[in-house]
Amino acid sequence: MKESSLPVVLVDDEEDILFGASYLLNSHGVKPVVSLSDGRKLLPYLQSEKAGVIVLDLFMPYTSGIELLPRVVQNHPEVPVVVLTASQEVEIAVSCMKEGAFDYLVKPVEESRFVSCVQRALEIRGLRREIGSLRHSLIAQSVECPECFSHILTCQHDMQVLFKYIEAIADTGEPVIISGESGTGKELIAQALHRVSGRSGEMVSLNVAGLDDNMFSDTLFGHVKGAFTSADRDRKGMIASAAGGTLFLDEIGDLNMASQVKLLRLLQDKSYYPLGSDVIHHSDARIVAATNQNLHEKMMQGNFRQDLFFRLSCHPINVPPLRKRPNDLPLLLRHFIEEASGSMSKPAPAIPDELLTLLSVYDFPGNIRELRSLVFNAVAQHRSGAVLSMQSFRDVVRKGHRASAFEHKCTDAVAGSSLAISGRFPTLKEANRFLVEEAMRKATNNQGVAATLLGITRQSLNRRLKNKDEQ
């Protein structure tokens, strides 16, 4: 650790603990260390100085660590906070972790554990700074290997920034975690990462959802002859097949706790044992994992190992949902129409003018995968005419809008409207007028789309608009 590194800030009212902890860290090369014997000094210090890690005692006079922790996490979320206390109450530990503490240590702490905890926190802090600066600097740069991303259709600026970030981390060989909703294309991102890395080996994919520990171990690590009753010959695992390449583990959030330990060992030591073997094997495959779950939340709940979470989080990638990629909607729509028409040996129908407006008000909970299914269904039902029918799209948007968008967005809109501000319950006529106006606003004054959102015919909407104008 260089002298110019961000300091470890120790906050404890016991001077002997401060001296001992500072000496211990310095003797292990962790420098500089700043000691504060009064909790009241921490927040003013952070206003003028930066910290690499904060080691915070929970129970101190004047201002306790329990009071300081949420304020530090809120105002300085980039700084890991290690909580130090003499209390062994599990509830306090759980509460601290929920408040955002990086780790929780109980006094007296083993020297090796204390040092390794601080070093790990500093490593995470450094990675956060590196990732932040990478993302900031990459915005102005261009993608160097566009052919590596040619299988991902996009013209969205956020996706271009994501591609630049992938190019920046491709050569590191460190683990990557790809998060995003179902159907956003996480495996396509993993494929792009593998292509950019230029690794000589293959990319091997494994969906770990539903695998028990034995199945996971056998599939990933393989086995030797005689490992179990039906093992009549040696079989190499997927990690061996990914030698020199990339191992992609999908649905990592569903991995059971026993298998998490084995994956952590593989990540840490780059080694493993096939089932039934006492001969160690080494791996140079890069591990890329993907999930549609909130792994941090699962970690807080005790359902995902903290050490595995931080080990996987070296290079985090978040794939935006389709609703956050409005510029890509026309591109994807046209592509899927052509793909569907080709697979069904039909001429590609034209896109109705209203269709893009209609789809722009839909949230697409299934994202790109759902859009593809909708298009294939519509093309399959298309019999004649040059223009694609909108009926199947209207049915889905109407149902989805009523189930989700109407509940959340329209409720929020009503809460901020003059109907709510007036302090009285609106009449049916007022509510009807508001809903019509809101539908027309969302549909950018397209009556066909607005009628779909309201669940009425275009003619009925037209009458309501005329009645409104006459009032």
N, C-alpha and C positions, 0 to 999 in steps of 0.2 A: 504494500500500500504506500503510495507516494505521499510526501509531505503536503503536496498541493491538493490532495484529495479532500472531499468534503468531510468535516469532522463527525465523529461519533459524540453525541451529546448525552452525558450521564446526568440524570436528575434524581437525587436521593438526599434525604436530610441527615443521613449518617455519614460523617466524614471518613470513617475508616473503610466503609464500603466503597465510597468514591475513590479513595486512594488505591485500594486493592484492585478494583475493577480497571482503573486507568493503567496501573502498572502491568496488569495481566494482558490487556489489549496491546499495549506498547511492546511488550516482550514477544508478542506474536506478530509484530509488524503492522498492527492496526494503528495508524496515526493520521491526523492528530486526534486527540481526545479532549473534549471540553467538559468540565465538571461544574454542575450547578447544585448547591446545597439547599436552595430554596425554590419551591415550585413556582413562586410568584415571578421568578426571573425568566422562566422559559418563554412565555409568549412575547415579552419585549425583545428577548434575544432573537427569536425567529423573525421579528419584524425587520431587523437590520442585518442578520447573518443567515447563511444557508446551512442546513444540516444534512449529513448523509444518512444517519440513523439516530433515532432517539431511544435511549433506554430509560424507561420511566417507572419510578416506584409509585405504587398505587396509594399507599397510606402515608401521607406527610402532613405536618401542621400547616396552617394558613390555607394553602391551596393544594388539594389532594390530586393525585394522578387520575382518580376517577372523574374529577371535574375537568382536568386538562385534556384527557384523551379525546373526547368527542370534538373539542375545539381545535385541537391540533389536526385531527383527521379531516375536519371540514375545511380548515384554512390552508393546510399543507398536505393534500392527499398524496403527493408524490413521495413523502418521507415515511419510510417504514417505522412503526413504533413497536418496540419490544417492551412488554409490561413485566415488571419485576415486583414481586410481593412475597410476604411470608405466609399469606393465606393459602390454604389448600382447598378452599371451597370450590367445587366444580362450577357452581352457578356464577361465581365471579369470573372465572375463566371464560365461560361461554358468553357472558355479558360483554367482556372486553373484546372478544373476537367478533362479536356482532357489531360492536362500535367501530371496528376497523383496525384493531391491533394486528400487527404482523405475526407476533408470537407471544407466548405467555410462559414465564419462568418462575418457579417457586424457590424461594430462599430456604436453605443454602443451595446454591446452584453449583453443579460440577463445573470445574474450570473449562474442561474441553467442550462441554455443551454450551456454555456461555459464549466462548470465543467463536465456535462454529455457527451459533445462531446469529451473532453480530456480523460475521463474515458473509453469511448467506443473505442477510438483509442488505448489506452493502452491495452485494452482487446484483440483487434485484433492483436496488436503487440505480445502479449504474446502467442496467439494461433499460430501465424506464427512461433515463436521460438519453441514452443512445437511440432508442426507438423514437422518442419525441423529436430529436434533432434530425433524424433520418427523414421522418415524415414531413418535417417542415422544409428541409432542403430539397427534397425530391419533387416538390410541386413544380418548380421551374425547369425541371429537366425533362428530357424526352425518353421514351422507351427505346432501348437499344436493340431489342430482339423482338420486333413485332410479330414475326412468324411463330414465336413461342406462345403467343396469345391469340392466334388466328381462329382457334376453335371457340373462343368466347366472343359472342356478338355484343358489342357495346359502343356507344359514342358518348357515354356519360363521363363527365370530368372526374367524379369520385372514383370510378373504376380505373381511369388512366393513372391516377395517383396511386391506387392500389397496385397496379402493374409495376410501377416504378419502385415501390417498396419491395415487391417480390424480387425484382432484379437485384436490389441492394443486399438482400439477405440470402440469396440463392447459394452463394459459395461458402457460407459459414459452416454448414454441416450440423448446426444446432437444431434441436427439436422445434417444430412449428405446430401451433394449435390454430385451427381454422374454425371460427364460430359463425353462426348465421342460422336463420330460420330454415325449415325444411323447404327444399325446392329452389334454393338460391344458387346452386351450382358449386358447392364446396369441393366436390371431387374434381371438377374442371379446374378449379384454382390449384388444387394439389398437382394435377397433371402439368399445368403451366409452370409451377415451381420446379417440378422434376425436369422439364425440358430446359428451362433457363439454367439450371445447375450444371448441365452438361455431364451428368454422372453416366458412367459407362454401363452400369447395371440397369435392370428393369425397375419399373414401378409396380409393386405388388400390393393389391388392395384386400383388406379384410374387414368385414362388418362384425364388430364384436358384440352387438346386441343379441341377447339370448344365449350366449355361450357360457356354460358353467366353467369352473376353473380347470377341470380335466380337459374339456374340449378346447378351451383357449390354449392351454399349454401344449397339447398335442398338435393343434393346427399351427401355432406360431413357432414352436421349438422343434417339432418332429419327435420321433422316438426311435429306439433301437430294437432289434429283434428280441422278443421275449419280455418287453417292457410290461405287457399285459397279455391276457389270454389270446386275443386275436392278432397280436403283433407278430406275424410270421416272417417279417422282413424289416430291414431298416427303412425309414421314410424321413426325408428331410422336411423341415418346416418352412413356413413362408419367410421367416427371417433369413434363412439360408438362400431361398430363391431370390431375395432382394439384395443379395451381396453386391456391393458397389453401386447400389441404386437407392430406391426410396421405398419404405414400408408405410403404406397409408392405412391407418386404423380409423374406421368410421364409427360413429355413435360411441365415442369413448366415454361419454357420460354414463353409459349403461354397464360399464365394466365392473364386475364384482370386486369386493375388497381384496380377496385372496389373489386374484389376477393382477390387481393394481400393484401389489408388492413385487411380483415377478417382472412387470413392465418397468417399474422403478429401477430394479436391479439391472435390467438390460440397458436402460438409459444412462445409469451412473457408471457401470463397469464395462459396457460394450461387450458383455459376455453372457453366456447362458449354458444350460445343460439340457440336452434332449431327454425326454422321458426315458427312465431306465438306464441312463448313462452317468458315469462319474467322471467323464472326460469333458473338460471345459472347452467350449467353442467360442470363438470371437466373431463379432459382427462389425462391419463398417457401413451398414445401411443407415440412411437418415430416417428418423421417425417423424412422420407427419400425422397428426390426429385431427379429427373433426367432430364437432358436436352441435346440436341445435338446442342444447340446454345451457343453463347458467351454471358453469362449473364452480364459480366462486360461491354461489349460494349453496350448492351441494356440499362444498367444503365446509361452510359454516354450519351446516346441518349434520356434519359428521359422516356424510355418504361418499366423500371423495377425499383421498389422502392429500394433506396439505403439501407434503414434500413432492408428491407427483404433480400436483397442480403447478407449483412454481417451476419444477423441472420442465414441464411441457410448455410453460408460458414464456419461454425465452424469446420467441418471435411470434407474437399474436397477430392474427389476421381476422378481421371481421368483414364478412361479405354482406353488403346492404341488400335489403329486401327489394322486390320489384317495385313496390309503391314509392320507394326512394330513388327510382331510376326512370323518371318519366320520359326522358329523351330516348330511352332504349325501347319503349313500348312499340312505336311504329316499326322499328327495325326487326324486333323479335316477331311481331305479328306477321309481317310480310314473309319472313323466313319460314315460319311454321306453316303458313298457308301453302307455300311452294313445296315444302317437305311433305305435307299431308297429300297434296294433289299428286305429287310424283309417286308416292307409295300406293295410291289408289288408282293410278293411271287416268287421272282426270285433268282437264285444263284448269289452271289456277284461276279462280274467280277474283274479281276486283274487290277491294276493300270499300265498304260503304262509307260515305263521308261521316255519318253519325257514329260509327263503331268506335273510333279512337276516343271520341268525347265520352261515350258510354263507359268504356273500359277505364278511362282516367278517373272516374269516381268510385271505382271498385278497389277494395283493399288487397285483393289477391292473397288470401291466407296461405295458399299453396305455392305462391310465387311463380317462377318461370315454369316449373313442372305443371302447375295448374293451367297456366296460359296455353301451353302446348296441348294439354288434354282438351281444353275448350275448343281450340282451333281444329283439332283432328275430329272432334265430335261434330262440329259445324260443317266441315268439309265432307264428312261421311254422309250427312243428311242432305247435302246440296245436290239437287237433281238437274236443274236447268237454269238458264239465265247467266248473264255475265257478271252479276254482282252477288256476293255472298250474303245469305240470309242472316239477319240479326236476331231472329227469334230465340235461338238457343242461348245466345249471350244475354239477352234481356231476362230470360228466366233465371239464370244464375245470378246476375247482378241484382235483380229484384229481391231474391231470397237472401243473398248475402248482405244487401243493404239493410233489409229489415232486421236481420239477426245481429248485426254488429254496428255498422256505421250509424244507423238510425239511433240506436241506444246510446252510443257514446258522443258522436259529433253533433247530432241534432239536439241532444239534451244540453250539451254545452252551449250551443248557439242560442237555445231558448233561454238559458240561464242569464245570458248576457244581453238579451233583447229587451225592447221597451215593454213587452208583455210582462216580464218578470220585474222590471224596475218599477212598474206602475203600482206594485204592492197589492194588486187584486187578482183574482182568478180570471183568466181570459175567457171570453165567450167562445162558442164553437165557430162563429163567423170569424173572429179575430185569429183563432188558432188555425183555421182553414187558410186564411189569407197569408199568415206567416209561413205555413208549410209550402204553399205554392211559390212564394217568393224565394224561400230557401232552396227549393228544388231547382228553380230557374237559375239561381245564382251558381249552384254547384254544377249545373249542366251548361254553364256559360250561355244561357238563353236559348239552348237547343230544346225545343218543345218535345221532340220525340224522346230524348234522354230524360228530361224532367218527368214526363208521363211515366216512364219506366220506373223511376225512383219512387214516384207516388203510388204506383200500382193501379193506374187508371189509363184509359185510352187517350190518345192525342186529342180526339174530338172533345172529350170531357174536360181536359185541361184547357183547351181553347175557349170553351164556354166560361170556365171559371176566370180566365184572364180577361175576357170581355166584360163579365159582370163586375170584376174588380175595377176596370177602367171606367165603367159607367157610374160607380159609386162616388 
